[in-house]
Amino acid sequence: MPSRPDYEFFDISPRVVPADATTPIEIRPLQPQCRCDSYEIAYWPMDGYGGSSTWQPPTFRPVTPTDGVISFDQLFEAEQEHVVVLRWKTPGGAERDAEFHVYSLADDLFARRPYKGDVHLHSCHSDGVNHPTFMPALCRRIGLDFMALTDHGMYGPSLQAIAAYDGVDVDIRMVPGEEVHLPGASTHILNIGGSRSVNLTGQGDHEPFMEMIEARADALGPLPDGVDPIHYAVCLWAFDEIREVGGLGVFCHPYWVTAGRYHPGMPLTDHLFDTQPFDAYEVIGGYGAQHDSNTLQTAHYHHMAAQGRKIPIIGVTDAHRTTPGSLFGRTYTIVFAPTDEPADLIAAIKDLYSVAMESMPDDRPRPVGPLRLAKVALFLEREIFPFHDELCAEEGRVMLAHAAGDPAAAEDLTRMSGRVKALYDRYWAKP
């Protein structure tokens, strides 16, 4: 999404501030024709908290720059978006208005940072097309801060992707992962960040596993019509095992259509939502042209929310290719976490600090998730992420060179390291 046009002429900082506090704001002209001896400033809160419930024309007040920098103090009340308008005159005498937006956050959210990521991706080791070592670079090039490779039934490729950048300064967090496929169940499940695999690939005889599952199924008691006890027991075991190894267990794409039916079928899907053994729900995904799947998964999420249910969510691409025309980079998750450490990302998702994003070509981004986070996500997409994504794209291109064997790339990546953090340090007010 392109940034606000006025950012070609001015830079405003900070752009994220604490709620109910007075914060000094600086606006710096970027081009000579924008530098004046005096300006006028108008301000209003978008939600109206701290203002009037009746719209009134904005009141401008004069402000004089110091060393070319326009500085003023502003009280930003409540958690909401705010508008700042700078009025100035060009050298030819034409009056211009430049509009900027600032977001004030409550303490819990102000202490966090937004991290963009995709944790459902495939490589050539399963049914994708790219090599694992190239996937982190491709993810960084499209503006992601974290990623997990989740090949079908395989944990090893995700470790291979991570190992390719061992000892190299990169600012994308690479998390181990896999898509879990177990005997007795066709439900797709993700193990994100687990310390080991929970798949049975390469373990030979599955009879002991099935005997354990059968015993667990027998102990379940009556189940709703259409719910196979073996299938459900396997799902329960998988989610328990993923938590045991420190991972995030994700229930994947229940409205994916294959062989002319929803997968894994609505009786089991409804029961999984009723009992909620999973840690997070994949509410938005790629799935090629199956846009109805995302629509129904989103509707199901809102249906559960209307019943008072708290469902942690993620958005992913389930990407099998990254070529132009694919949906790689069009669907993703924004996690609001203290850091990008895997444990912090997982905890933040479980604690409902995430939104799923759908950003299709020639359309505006659409967030799915808690209202307060959705509002912040749209602000970030307009006001901050365009600058973040430019830095990521440059870094991703150099990471691709490293993956291809360029010996000079590692040194270039060291020079680039920390640029996104520096950007956020500038755009977030000091505590």
C-alpha positions as CSV (number, residue, x, y, z in Angstrom):
1,M,0.0,0.0,0.0
2,P,1.6,3.4,-1.0
3,S,2.3,5.8,1.8
4,R,0.6,9.2,2.3
5,P,1.6,11.6,-0.6
6,D,2.5,14.3,1.9
7,Y,5.4,12.2,3.2
8,E,7.2,13.1,0.0
9,F,7.5,16.6,1.4
10,F,7.5,16.3,5.2
11,D,8.5,13.7,7.8
12,I,6.6,13.6,11.1
13,S,7.8,11.9,14.3
14,P,6.8,10.2,16.4
15,R,3.8,8.6,14.8
16,V,2.9,6.3,17.6
17,V,2.5,7.9,21.1
18,P,1.1,7.0,24.5
19,A,-2.5,7.7,25.2
20,D,-3.5,10.4,27.6
21,A,-0.1,12.0,27.6
22,T,1.4,15.2,26.1
23,T,4.0,14.3,23.5
24,P,6.4,16.6,21.6
25,I,5.9,16.3,17.8
26,E,8.4,17.3,15.1
27,I,7.7,17.9,11.4
28,R,10.7,18.2,9.1
29,P,10.4,19.6,5.6
30,L,12.1,17.4,3.1
31,Q,12.2,19.7,0.1
32,P,13.3,23.3,-0.2
33,Q,10.0,24.7,-1.3
34,C,8.4,23.4,1.9
35,R,10.6,25.5,4.2
36,C,8.9,28.6,5.5
37,D,9.4,31.2,8.2
38,S,6.0,30.3,9.7
39,Y,3.3,27.7,9.5
40,E,-0.1,26.9,10.9
41,I,-1.2,23.7,12.7
42,A,-4.6,22.2,13.2
43,Y,-5.3,19.0,15.1
44,W,-8.3,16.8,15.9
45,P,-9.0,13.3,17.2
46,M,-10.6,11.0,14.7
47,D,-12.7,9.0,17.2
48,G,-13.7,12.2,18.9
49,Y,-12.5,11.3,22.4
50,G,-11.2,14.5,23.9
51,G,-13.0,16.5,21.2
52,S,-16.6,17.3,20.4
53,S,-19.3,14.9,19.2
54,T,-20.5,17.6,16.8
55,W,-18.2,18.3,13.8
56,Q,-16.6,21.7,13.8
57,P,-14.2,23.3,11.4
58,P,-10.6,22.9,12.5
59,T,-8.9,25.8,14.3
60,F,-5.4,26.6,13.0
61,R,-2.7,28.0,15.3
62,P,0.6,29.6,14.2
63,V,3.9,27.8,14.8
64,T,7.4,29.1,14.1
65,P,10.1,26.6,13.1
66,T,13.4,26.3,14.9
67,D,16.4,25.5,12.6
68,G,13.8,24.5,10.0
69,V,12.0,22.0,12.2
70,I,8.3,22.6,13.2
71,S,7.9,21.5,16.8
72,F,4.8,21.5,19.1
73,D,3.4,19.7,22.1
74,Q,0.1,17.9,21.8
75,L,-2.1,16.0,24.3
76,F,-3.3,12.8,22.6
77,E,-6.3,11.6,24.6
78,A,-7.5,8.0,24.7
79,E,-6.6,5.2,22.3
80,Q,-7.4,6.5,18.9
81,E,-6.1,7.9,15.6
82,H,-5.4,11.7,15.4
83,V,-5.1,14.1,12.4
84,V,-2.5,16.9,12.2
85,V,-2.7,19.4,9.3
86,L,0.2,21.6,8.5
87,R,-0.7,24.8,6.4
88,W,2.1,26.5,4.5
89,K,2.8,28.6,1.5
90,T,5.0,27.7,-1.5
91,P,7.6,30.3,-2.8
92,G,5.0,31.2,-5.4
93,G,2.5,32.1,-2.7
94,A,0.2,29.1,-3.1
95,E,-1.4,27.9,0.1
96,R,-1.0,24.2,0.8
97,D,-2.2,21.8,3.4
98,A,-0.2,18.6,4.4
99,E,-2.1,16.0,6.4
100,F,-0.4,13.6,8.9
101,H,-1.8,10.9,11.2
102,V,-0.6,9.9,14.7
103,Y,-1.9,7.0,16.8
104,S,-2.1,7.0,20.6
105,L,-2.1,3.6,22.3
106,A,-2.9,2.4,25.7
107,D,0.0,1.2,27.8
108,D,-0.4,-2.6,26.9
109,L,-0.2,-1.9,23.2
110,F,2.2,1.0,23.3
111,A,4.8,-1.4,24.9
112,R,4.6,-3.7,21.9
113,R,5.8,-3.5,18.3
114,P,4.1,-4.8,15.2
115,Y,5.6,-7.8,13.4
116,K,4.4,-9.0,10.0
117,G,4.8,-12.7,9.3
118,D,3.7,-15.8,7.4
119,V,3.9,-19.2,9.1
120,H,2.4,-21.5,6.4
121,L,4.8,-21.8,3.6
122,H,6.0,-24.7,1.4
123,S,9.3,-25.5,-0.3
124,C,10.4,-27.9,-3.0
125,H,10.9,-30.5,-0.3
126,S,7.2,-31.1,-0.3
127,D,4.9,-29.5,-2.9
128,G,6.4,-26.0,-3.3
129,V,8.8,-24.8,-5.9
130,N,11.5,-22.8,-4.0
131,H,14.5,-24.2,-2.1
132,P,14.2,-23.8,1.7
133,T,17.4,-21.6,1.9
134,F,15.7,-19.1,-0.4
135,M,12.4,-18.8,1.4
136,P,13.5,-16.5,4.3
137,A,15.0,-14.1,1.7
138,L,11.9,-14.1,-0.4
139,C,9.8,-13.4,2.7
140,R,12.0,-10.5,3.8
141,R,11.8,-9.1,0.3
142,I,8.0,-8.7,0.6
143,G,8.2,-7.0,4.0
144,L,7.9,-9.8,6.5
145,D,9.5,-9.7,9.9
146,F,9.1,-13.4,10.7
147,M,8.4,-16.6,8.9
148,A,8.1,-20.4,9.3
149,L,8.6,-23.0,6.6
150,T,5.9,-25.7,7.1
151,D,6.4,-28.5,4.5
152,H,4.0,-31.4,4.6
153,G,5.1,-33.9,7.2
154,M,8.6,-32.5,7.4
155,Y,10.3,-30.4,10.1
156,G,13.8,-30.6,8.6
157,P,13.4,-28.1,5.7
158,S,12.6,-25.4,8.2
159,L,15.8,-26.1,10.0
160,Q,17.7,-26.0,6.7
161,A,16.2,-22.6,6.0
162,I,17.4,-21.3,9.4
163,A,20.8,-22.8,9.1
164,A,21.4,-21.1,5.7
165,Y,21.8,-17.7,7.6
166,D,23.6,-19.0,10.6
167,G,26.2,-16.4,11.7
168,V,24.7,-13.8,9.2
169,D,23.1,-10.6,10.5
170,V,19.5,-10.7,9.2
171,D,16.5,-9.0,10.7
172,I,13.9,-11.5,9.8
173,R,13.0,-14.0,12.5
174,M,13.1,-17.6,11.2
175,V,10.9,-20.0,13.2
176,P,11.0,-23.8,12.8
177,G,7.8,-25.4,11.7
178,E,6.0,-28.2,9.8
179,E,2.5,-29.1,8.6
180,V,1.4,-32.1,10.6
181,H,-0.1,-35.2,8.9
182,L,-0.8,-38.2,11.0
183,P,-2.4,-41.6,10.4
184,G,-6.1,-41.6,11.2
185,A,-6.7,-37.9,10.4
186,S,-6.9,-35.7,7.4
187,T,-7.1,-32.4,9.3
188,H,-4.2,-30.0,8.4
189,I,-2.4,-28.8,11.5
190,L,0.6,-26.5,11.9
191,N,3.4,-26.9,14.5
192,I,4.9,-23.4,14.7
193,G,8.0,-23.0,16.8
194,G,8.1,-26.4,18.4
195,S,11.5,-27.7,19.5
196,R,11.0,-30.9,17.5
197,S,8.7,-32.6,15.0
198,V,5.5,-34.2,16.0
199,N,5.0,-36.0,12.7
200,L,5.6,-39.7,12.5
201,T,7.5,-39.6,9.3
202,G,10.3,-42.1,9.2
203,Q,9.2,-43.8,12.5
204,G,8.2,-47.0,10.7
205,D,5.4,-49.0,12.4
206,H,2.5,-46.8,13.3
207,E,0.6,-49.6,15.1
208,P,1.6,-48.4,18.7
209,F,0.5,-44.9,17.8
210,M,-2.9,-46.1,16.6
211,E,-3.4,-48.3,19.6
212,M,-2.8,-45.3,21.8
213,I,-5.2,-43.2,19.7
214,E,-7.9,-45.9,19.8
215,A,-7.7,-46.0,23.6
216,R,-8.0,-42.2,23.7
217,A,-10.9,-42.3,21.3
218,D,-12.7,-44.9,23.5
219,A,-12.3,-42.6,26.5
220,L,-13.9,-39.6,24.8
221,G,-17.5,-40.6,25.4
222,P,-20.4,-39.6,23.1
223,L,-19.5,-37.2,20.2
224,P,-21.8,-35.2,17.9
225,D,-23.1,-36.9,14.8
226,G,-20.6,-37.0,12.0
227,V,-17.5,-36.7,14.2
228,D,-15.2,-39.7,13.8
229,P,-13.7,-40.4,17.3
230,I,-10.3,-41.6,15.8
231,H,-10.0,-38.4,13.7
232,Y,-10.9,-36.2,16.7
233,A,-8.5,-38.1,19.0
234,V,-5.6,-37.7,16.6
235,C,-6.3,-33.9,16.5
236,L,-6.3,-33.8,20.3
237,W,-3.0,-35.7,20.5
238,A,-1.4,-33.4,17.9
239,F,-2.4,-30.2,19.6
240,D,-1.3,-31.5,23.0
241,E,2.0,-32.7,21.6
242,I,2.7,-29.4,19.9
243,R,2.2,-27.6,23.2
244,E,4.5,-30.1,24.9
245,V,7.3,-29.1,22.6
246,G,6.7,-25.4,23.0
247,G,5.0,-24.8,19.7
248,L,1.8,-23.1,18.5
249,G,-0.8,-25.5,17.3
250,V,-2.8,-24.1,14.4
251,F,-6.1,-25.4,13.0
252,C,-5.8,-24.8,9.2
253,H,-8.3,-23.7,6.6
254,P,-11.5,-25.6,7.5
255,Y,-13.4,-24.1,4.5
256,W,-10.8,-25.2,2.0
257,V,-12.6,-27.0,-0.8
258,T,-11.1,-30.2,-2.1
259,A,-12.8,-33.1,-3.9
260,G,-16.0,-31.0,-3.9
261,R,-16.3,-30.7,-0.1
262,Y,-15.1,-28.6,2.8
263,H,-12.1,-30.1,4.5
264,P,-12.1,-31.6,7.1
265,G,-15.9,-31.4,7.1
266,M,-18.3,-29.3,9.2
267,P,-19.2,-31.8,11.9
268,L,-15.5,-32.1,13.0
269,T,-14.9,-28.3,12.4
270,D,-17.8,-27.4,14.6
271,H,-16.7,-29.7,17.3
272,L,-13.1,-28.4,17.2
273,F,-14.5,-24.9,17.6
274,D,-16.8,-26.0,20.5
275,T,-13.9,-27.6,22.4
276,Q,-11.1,-25.4,21.1
277,P,-8.1,-27.7,21.6
278,F,-6.0,-25.7,19.1
279,D,-3.9,-22.6,20.0
280,A,-4.8,-20.5,16.9
281,Y,-7.1,-20.6,14.0
282,E,-6.0,-19.9,10.4
283,V,-8.7,-17.5,9.5
284,I,-7.2,-16.1,6.3
285,G,-5.2,-18.1,3.7
286,G,-4.1,-18.2,0.1
287,Y,-5.7,-21.2,-1.5
288,G,-5.4,-19.8,-5.1
289,A,-8.8,-18.5,-6.3
290,Q,-10.8,-19.9,-3.3
291,H,-11.8,-16.5,-2.1
292,D,-15.1,-18.0,-0.6
293,S,-12.9,-20.0,1.8
294,N,-11.6,-16.8,3.4
295,T,-15.0,-15.2,3.4
296,L,-16.5,-18.2,5.3
297,Q,-13.6,-18.6,7.7
298,T,-13.9,-14.9,8.5
299,A,-17.7,-15.3,9.0
300,H,-17.1,-18.3,11.3
301,Y,-14.6,-16.2,13.4
302,H,-17.2,-13.4,13.7
303,H,-19.9,-15.9,14.6
304,M,-17.8,-17.3,17.4
305,A,-16.9,-13.7,18.6
306,A,-20.6,-12.8,18.7
307,Q,-21.0,-15.7,21.1
308,G,-18.3,-14.3,23.4
309,R,-15.6,-16.8,22.3
310,K,-12.0,-15.7,22.3
311,I,-10.3,-17.2,19.3
312,P,-6.6,-16.5,18.6
313,I,-6.1,-16.0,14.8
314,I,-3.4,-15.9,12.2
315,G,-3.4,-15.0,8.4
316,V,-1.1,-17.0,6.0
317,T,-0.6,-17.6,2.4
318,D,-0.1,-21.4,2.4
319,A,2.3,-20.4,-0.4
320,H,3.6,-23.1,-2.7
321,R,5.2,-20.6,-5.1
322,T,6.4,-17.0,-5.0
323,T,6.1,-16.1,-8.6
324,P,4.2,-13.0,-9.9
325,G,0.5,-13.6,-9.9
326,S,0.6,-15.9,-6.9
327,L,-0.8,-14.8,-3.6
328,F,2.5,-14.8,-1.8
329,G,2.6,-11.7,0.4
330,R,-1.1,-10.9,0.0
331,T,-2.2,-12.6,3.2
332,Y,-0.2,-12.5,6.4
333,T,-0.4,-11.9,10.2
334,I,0.5,-8.8,12.2
335,V,1.5,-9.8,15.7
336,F,1.8,-7.1,18.4
337,A,4.5,-8.5,20.7
338,P,7.3,-7.2,23.0
339,T,10.0,-8.7,20.7
340,D,10.2,-11.0,17.7
341,E,11.5,-13.9,19.8
342,P,9.5,-17.0,18.9
343,A,8.2,-17.3,22.5
344,D,7.0,-13.7,22.5
345,L,5.3,-14.1,19.1
346,I,3.5,-17.3,20.2
347,A,2.4,-15.8,23.5
348,A,1.1,-12.7,21.8
349,I,-1.0,-14.7,19.4
350,K,-2.4,-16.8,22.2
351,D,-3.2,-13.6,24.2
352,L,-5.2,-12.2,21.2
353,Y,-2.7,-9.6,20.1
354,S,-2.8,-10.6,16.4
355,V,-4.8,-9.7,13.3
356,A,-5.0,-11.5,10.0
357,M,-4.5,-9.4,6.9
358,E,-5.8,-9.8,3.4
359,S,-4.3,-7.3,0.9
360,M,-5.3,-8.2,-2.7
361,P,-4.0,-6.5,-5.8
362,D,-5.7,-3.2,-6.6
363,D,-7.6,-3.3,-3.3
364,R,-7.0,-1.9,0.2
365,P,-5.8,-4.1,3.1
366,R,-8.6,-5.7,5.1
367,P,-7.8,-6.8,8.7
368,V,-9.6,-9.6,10.6
369,G,-9.4,-9.6,14.3
370,P,-10.2,-7.5,17.4
371,L,-11.5,-4.1,16.5
372,R,-8.8,-2.1,18.4
373,L,-6.1,-4.0,16.6
374,A,-7.8,-3.8,13.2
375,K,-7.8,0.0,13.5
376,V,-4.2,0.1,14.5
377,A,-3.3,-2.3,11.6
378,L,-4.9,0.0,9.0
379,F,-3.0,2.9,10.4
380,L,0.2,1.0,10.2
381,E,-0.5,0.0,6.6
382,R,-0.9,3.6,5.6
383,E,1.6,5.5,7.8
384,I,4.5,3.2,8.7
385,F,4.6,-0.1,6.8
386,P,5.4,1.5,3.4
387,F,8.7,2.7,4.9
388,H,9.3,-0.6,6.7
389,D,8.7,-2.5,3.5
390,E,11.2,-0.5,1.5
391,L,13.9,-1.4,4.0
392,C,12.9,-5.1,4.0
393,A,12.9,-5.3,0.2
394,E,16.5,-4.1,0.1
395,E,17.5,-6.5,2.7
396,G,15.6,-9.4,1.1
397,R,17.5,-8.8,-2.2
398,V,20.8,-9.1,-0.5
399,M,19.6,-12.2,1.4
400,L,18.8,-13.7,-2.0
401,A,22.3,-13.0,-3.1
402,H,23.7,-14.7,0.0
403,A,21.5,-17.7,-0.6
404,A,22.8,-17.9,-4.1
405,G,26.4,-18.0,-2.8
406,D,27.5,-14.3,-3.1
407,P,30.5,-14.1,-0.7
408,A,30.0,-10.3,-0.3
409,A,26.4,-10.5,0.8
410,A,27.0,-11.3,4.4
411,E,29.0,-8.1,4.9
412,D,26.3,-6.0,3.2
413,L,23.7,-7.6,5.5
414,T,25.7,-6.6,8.5
415,R,25.7,-3.0,7.3
416,M,21.9,-3.2,6.8
417,S,21.2,-4.8,10.2
418,G,19.0,-2.8,12.6
419,R,17.5,-0.4,10.1
420,V,13.9,-1.4,10.8
421,K,14.5,-1.1,14.5
422,A,16.0,2.4,14.0
423,L,12.9,3.3,11.9
424,Y,10.6,2.2,14.7
425,D,12.7,3.9,17.4
426,R,12.1,7.2,15.4
427,Y,8.4,6.7,14.9
428,W,7.5,5.5,18.4
429,A,7.6,8.0,21.1
430,K,10.0,7.4,24.0
431,P,8.2,5.8,27.0
